[in-house]
């Protein structure tokens, strides 16, 4: 079986999710390729697997260029589908995190997906609903999970050593948010809530590269004047990311909106409890991992919720979390089963 994925390995350094999936599929004998339009002209893949179509088609400031990409892909994928190729899409998000291109171009992308996607992979019941809301009830939906990140980062387990390396108080109650700093992650709100806390032992660290000056300014304003808040607003290499995770008592992910969260699986892979809103698939993740590892809240994050979560996070808990259901070999098996069922069906 030949699978052309968009992406397969191209985003390995930004987020190893796709490379981990591609490696797991390749280990079963699947031939993995990085998707390129020319593949649809020369060598027919069995499966074209889209992950974030907004990034593939709309990552340009020129609407005409995005429309041309969509039109070219539509023409070639329809010809390929008539010859046996099938188009599948993993629904990672309930819409793009940030609005890209024009309304007209986004509508053209939605029409192409609704007409031409042969099957969808979803990571949760919430993902099933999001897929059907966008594509309708006729598209087959196959369930897989978001895999863990064990082995993908140089995780470390000595909290005191990590804090010493970062110049942090070994006795503080440390909340950490790591990863790219983007508006939908609501980290300015997290900083505001931490500032309102009267707990002298509470510390907050926000570590990661902002997606622009406006986002950085918003977080810096929210954190200004509180020495308990540490900002490390720069690209984190894998070692520094792992050090911040090791230093934390709690990983806080106060999303404004979310469907699935790779950051939550990253924290759990590092054996760190997480605080997330009860949105999207987060209640399902909490049910899977149990109350020792995932804590949810409703409504806006407030100081009491954060302080209660810090108290919860510092309680003793079983180590490590049970992540066997999130193993990549299991996810590869589920994905291949979905591919085979899709290939056995005529194009929609």
C-alpha positions as CSV (number, residue, x, y, z in Angstrom):
1,X,0.0,0.0,0.0
2,X,1.3,3.5,-1.0
3,X,0.2,6.4,1.2
4,X,1.0,10.0,0.3
5,X,0.5,12.1,3.4
6,X,0.3,15.8,3.7
7,X,2.4,16.0,5.8
8,X,4.3,12.8,6.4
9,X,7.7,13.9,7.7
10,X,8.0,17.6,6.7
11,X,6.8,18.8,10.1
12,X,8.9,16.5,12.2
13,X,10.8,19.3,13.9
14,X,7.7,21.5,14.6
15,X,5.5,18.6,15.8
16,X,6.6,15.0,15.5
17,X,3.0,13.7,15.4
18,X,3.0,13.1,11.6
19,X,6.4,11.5,11.5
20,X,5.5,9.2,14.4
21,X,2.4,8.1,12.6
22,X,4.3,7.7,9.3
23,X,7.0,5.6,11.0
24,X,4.4,3.4,12.6
25,X,2.7,2.8,9.3
26,X,6.0,2.2,7.5
27,X,6.8,-0.4,10.2
28,X,3.8,-2.5,9.0
29,X,5.0,-2.4,5.3
30,X,3.1,0.7,4.1
31,X,5.2,2.8,1.7
32,X,5.0,6.4,3.0
33,X,5.5,9.4,0.8
34,X,5.4,13.1,1.3
35,X,2.4,14.3,-0.7
36,X,3.2,16.4,-3.8
37,X,0.8,17.2,-6.7
38,X,3.1,15.6,-9.2
39,X,2.5,12.2,-7.5
40,X,-1.1,12.4,-8.8
41,X,0.3,12.8,-12.3
42,X,3.0,10.2,-12.3
43,X,2.8,7.5,-9.6
44,X,-0.7,6.8,-8.3
45,X,-0.8,6.4,-4.5
46,X,-3.4,4.2,-3.0
47,X,-4.2,6.8,-0.3
48,X,-3.8,10.6,-0.2
49,X,-4.0,11.5,3.5
50,X,-4.7,15.1,4.5
51,X,-4.1,16.3,8.0
52,X,-4.4,20.1,8.1
53,X,-5.9,21.2,4.7
54,X,-5.9,24.8,5.8
55,X,-2.1,24.7,6.0
56,X,-1.7,22.9,2.7
57,X,-4.0,25.2,0.7
58,X,-4.4,28.5,2.5
59,X,-0.9,29.2,3.7
60,X,-0.5,32.2,1.4
61,X,-1.4,35.9,1.6
62,X,-2.6,35.8,-2.0
63,X,-6.2,34.5,-2.3
64,X,-5.8,33.8,-6.0
65,X,-2.9,31.5,-5.2
66,X,-4.9,29.6,-2.7
67,X,-7.8,29.3,-5.2
68,X,-5.3,28.0,-7.8
69,X,-4.0,25.4,-5.3
70,X,-7.5,24.2,-4.5
71,X,-8.5,24.0,-8.2
72,X,-5.4,22.1,-9.2
73,X,-5.7,19.6,-6.4
74,X,-9.4,19.1,-7.1
75,X,-8.8,18.4,-10.8
76,X,-6.0,15.9,-10.1
77,X,-7.5,14.2,-7.1
78,X,-10.7,13.5,-9.0
79,X,-8.8,12.0,-11.9
80,X,-6.8,9.9,-9.4
81,X,-9.9,8.8,-7.5
82,X,-11.4,7.5,-10.8
83,X,-8.3,5.4,-11.1
84,X,-8.5,4.0,-7.6
85,X,-6.8,6.5,-5.3
86,X,-8.8,7.4,-2.2
87,X,-8.7,10.7,-0.3
88,X,-8.9,10.6,3.5
89,X,-8.7,13.4,6.1
90,X,-7.8,13.4,9.8
91,X,-9.9,16.0,11.5
92,X,-7.5,17.5,14.1
93,X,-9.4,20.7,14.8
94,X,-13.0,22.0,14.7
95,X,-12.0,24.5,12.1
96,X,-8.7,26.3,11.8
97,X,-7.2,27.8,14.9
98,X,-6.8,31.1,13.1
99,X,-8.9,32.4,10.2
100,X,-6.9,32.1,6.9
101,X,-7.5,33.7,3.5
102,X,-10.9,35.1,2.4
103,X,-14.3,33.8,3.1
104,X,-14.7,32.9,-0.6
105,X,-11.5,30.8,-0.6
106,X,-12.4,29.1,2.7
107,X,-15.8,28.2,1.2
108,X,-14.1,26.7,-1.9
109,X,-11.9,24.5,0.3
110,X,-14.9,23.4,2.3
111,X,-16.7,22.5,-1.0
112,X,-13.8,20.4,-2.2
113,X,-13.5,18.5,1.1
114,X,-17.3,17.9,1.2
115,X,-17.3,16.5,-2.4
116,X,-14.0,14.7,-2.6
117,X,-13.0,13.2,0.8
118,X,-13.8,9.5,0.8
119,X,-13.3,8.9,4.5
120,X,-12.4,10.7,7.7
121,X,-10.3,9.7,10.7
122,X,-11.4,11.1,14.0
123,X,-9.8,11.0,17.4
124,X,-12.9,11.2,19.6
125,X,-16.6,11.4,19.7
126,X,-16.3,15.1,19.6
127,X,-14.2,14.7,16.4
128,X,-16.9,12.5,14.9
129,X,-19.5,15.3,15.4
130,X,-17.1,17.9,14.0
131,X,-16.5,15.8,10.9
132,X,-20.1,15.2,10.3
133,X,-21.1,18.8,10.9
134,X,-18.5,19.8,8.2
135,X,-18.9,17.0,5.7
136,X,-22.4,15.5,6.3
137,X,-23.5,12.1,7.5
138,X,-22.6,10.1,4.3
139,X,-18.8,10.2,4.8
140,X,-17.4,7.2,6.7
141,X,-15.7,8.1,9.9
142,X,-13.0,5.9,11.4
143,X,-11.8,6.3,15.0
144,X,-8.1,6.5,15.8
145,X,-6.4,8.2,18.7
146,X,-3.8,10.9,19.0
147,X,-0.6,9.0,19.9
148,X,1.7,9.7,22.8
149,X,5.1,11.3,22.5
150,X,7.1,8.7,24.5
151,X,10.5,8.4,22.9
152,X,10.0,11.5,20.8
153,X,11.6,13.9,23.3
154,X,14.4,13.6,25.8
155,X,12.1,13.5,28.8
156,X,13.7,13.7,32.2
157,X,12.4,12.9,35.6
158,X,14.5,14.8,38.1
159,X,12.3,17.9,38.9
160,X,14.8,19.5,41.2
161,X,17.6,19.2,38.7
162,X,15.4,20.7,36.0
163,X,14.5,23.6,38.2
164,X,18.1,24.3,39.2
165,X,19.0,24.4,35.5
166,X,16.2,27.0,34.9
167,X,17.0,29.0,38.0
168,X,13.6,28.2,39.7
169,X,12.7,27.8,43.4
170,X,12.8,24.0,44.2
171,X,9.9,24.5,46.7
172,X,7.5,26.6,44.6
173,X,4.2,25.3,43.2
174,X,5.0,25.6,39.5
175,X,2.4,25.9,36.7
176,X,3.9,25.6,33.2
177,X,2.4,26.2,29.7
178,X,4.8,25.1,26.9
179,X,4.7,25.2,23.1
180,X,4.0,27.8,20.5
181,X,2.2,30.8,22.0
182,X,-0.9,31.5,19.9
183,X,-4.1,33.4,20.7
184,X,-6.4,30.4,20.9
185,X,-4.3,29.0,23.7
186,X,-5.5,31.8,26.0
187,X,-2.2,32.3,27.7
188,X,-2.8,36.0,28.5
189,X,-5.8,34.9,30.5
190,X,-3.6,32.3,32.3
191,X,-1.1,35.0,33.3
192,X,-3.9,37.4,34.5
193,X,-5.4,34.6,36.6
194,X,-2.0,33.8,38.1
195,X,-1.4,37.5,38.9
196,X,-4.7,37.6,40.9
197,X,-3.6,34.6,43.1
198,X,-2.6,35.5,46.7
199,X,-0.5,32.3,47.0
200,X,3.1,33.4,47.6
201,X,4.4,29.9,46.5
202,X,2.6,29.9,43.2
203,X,4.8,30.3,40.1
204,X,3.8,30.4,36.4
205,X,6.1,29.9,33.4
206,X,5.0,30.4,29.8
207,X,7.6,29.0,27.5
208,X,7.5,28.9,23.7
209,X,7.7,31.1,20.6
210,X,4.8,33.6,20.0
211,X,3.2,33.5,16.5
212,X,3.7,37.3,16.2
213,X,4.4,40.5,18.0
214,X,0.8,41.1,18.9
215,X,0.6,37.8,20.7
216,X,3.8,38.4,22.6
217,X,2.7,41.9,23.6
218,X,-0.6,40.5,25.0
219,X,1.1,37.9,27.1
220,X,3.8,40.3,28.3
221,X,1.2,42.9,29.4
222,X,-0.8,40.2,31.2
223,X,2.3,39.1,33.1
224,X,3.8,42.5,33.8
225,X,4.8,43.4,37.3
226,X,4.5,40.0,38.9
227,X,7.9,38.4,39.7
228,X,6.1,35.0,40.2
229,X,5.6,34.8,36.4
230,X,8.4,33.8,34.1
231,X,8.2,34.2,30.4
232,X,10.5,32.3,28.0
233,X,9.1,33.6,24.8
234,X,11.5,31.9,22.3
235,X,11.8,28.8,20.3
236,X,12.3,25.8,22.5
237,X,14.6,23.0,21.3
238,X,13.6,19.5,22.4
239,X,16.0,19.5,25.4
240,X,14.7,22.8,26.8
241,X,11.1,21.8,26.2
242,X,11.7,18.6,28.2
243,X,13.4,20.6,30.9
244,X,10.3,22.9,31.4
245,X,8.1,19.8,31.5
246,X,10.3,18.2,34.1
247,X,10.3,21.3,36.2
248,X,6.5,21.6,36.3
249,X,4.0,20.5,38.9
250,X,1.1,21.2,36.6
251,X,0.7,21.8,32.8
252,X,-2.1,24.3,32.2
253,X,-3.7,24.4,28.8
254,X,-6.5,27.0,29.1
255,X,-7.7,26.9,25.5
256,X,-10.4,29.3,24.2
257,X,-11.6,26.5,22.0
258,X,-10.1,23.0,21.3
259,X,-11.0,19.7,19.7
260,X,-7.9,17.5,20.3
261,X,-4.7,18.4,22.1
262,X,-1.3,17.1,21.3
263,X,0.1,19.3,24.1
264,X,-2.0,17.4,26.6
265,X,-0.6,14.1,25.3
266,X,2.9,15.6,25.4
267,X,2.5,16.5,29.1
268,X,1.1,13.1,30.0
269,X,4.0,11.5,28.1
270,X,6.3,13.5,30.4
271,X,4.3,12.2,33.4
272,X,2.8,15.6,34.2
273,X,-0.8,16.2,35.1
274,X,-2.8,18.6,33.0
275,X,-5.5,21.2,33.5
276,X,-7.8,21.7,30.4
277,X,-11.2,23.1,29.7
278,X,-14.1,20.7,29.3
279,X,-14.2,21.4,25.6
280,X,-14.0,19.1,22.5
281,X,-12.4,15.8,23.3
282,X,-11.0,16.9,26.7
283,X,-13.7,15.3,28.8
284,X,-13.1,12.0,26.9
285,X,-9.3,12.3,27.6
286,X,-10.1,12.8,31.3
287,X,-12.4,9.8,31.3
288,X,-9.6,7.7,29.6
289,X,-6.7,8.7,31.8
290,X,-8.7,9.1,35.1
291,X,-8.9,11.9,37.7
292,X,-5.3,11.5,38.8
293,X,-4.0,12.9,35.5
294,X,-6.5,15.1,33.7
295,X,-8.5,17.8,35.4
296,X,-11.2,19.7,33.5
297,X,-13.1,22.9,34.3
298,X,-16.1,24.7,32.8
299,X,-16.4,28.3,31.8
300,X,-13.6,30.8,32.0
301,X,-10.4,29.9,33.9
302,X,-10.3,31.8,37.2
303,X,-8.0,32.0,40.2
304,X,-9.8,29.5,42.4
305,X,-9.8,27.0,39.6
306,X,-6.1,27.4,39.1
307,X,-5.2,27.3,42.8
308,X,-7.4,24.1,43.3
309,X,-5.7,22.5,40.3
310,X,-2.2,23.3,41.7
311,X,-3.2,21.6,45.0
312,X,-4.5,18.6,43.1
313,X,-1.4,18.4,41.0
314,X,0.9,18.3,44.0
315,X,-0.9,15.3,45.5
316,X,0.8,11.8,45.2
317,X,-0.3,9.9,42.1
318,X,0.5,6.6,40.3
319,X,3.5,6.9,38.0
320,X,3.3,6.7,35.0
321,X,-0.1,7.4,33.4
322,X,-1.5,4.4,31.5
323,X,-0.9,5.3,27.9
324,X,-1.0,1.9,26.2
325,X,-4.2,2.8,24.3
326,X,-2.2,5.7,22.7
327,X,0.7,3.6,21.4
328,X,1.6,4.3,17.8
329,X,1.6,0.6,16.8
330,X,-2.1,0.4,17.8
331,X,-2.9,3.6,16.0
332,X,-1.2,2.3,12.9
333,X,-3.3,-0.8,13.0
334,X,-6.5,1.2,13.3
335,X,-5.4,3.5,10.5
336,X,-4.6,0.7,8.1
337,X,-7.9,-0.9,8.8
338,X,-9.6,2.4,7.9
339,X,-7.5,2.6,4.7
340,X,-8.5,-0.9,3.6
341,X,-12.2,-0.3,4.2
342,X,-12.0,2.9,2.2
343,X,-10.1,1.3,-0.7
344,X,-12.8,-1.4,-0.8
345,X,-15.5,1.2,-1.4
346,X,-16.2,3.1,-4.7
347,X,-15.5,6.8,-4.6
348,X,-18.3,8.9,-3.3
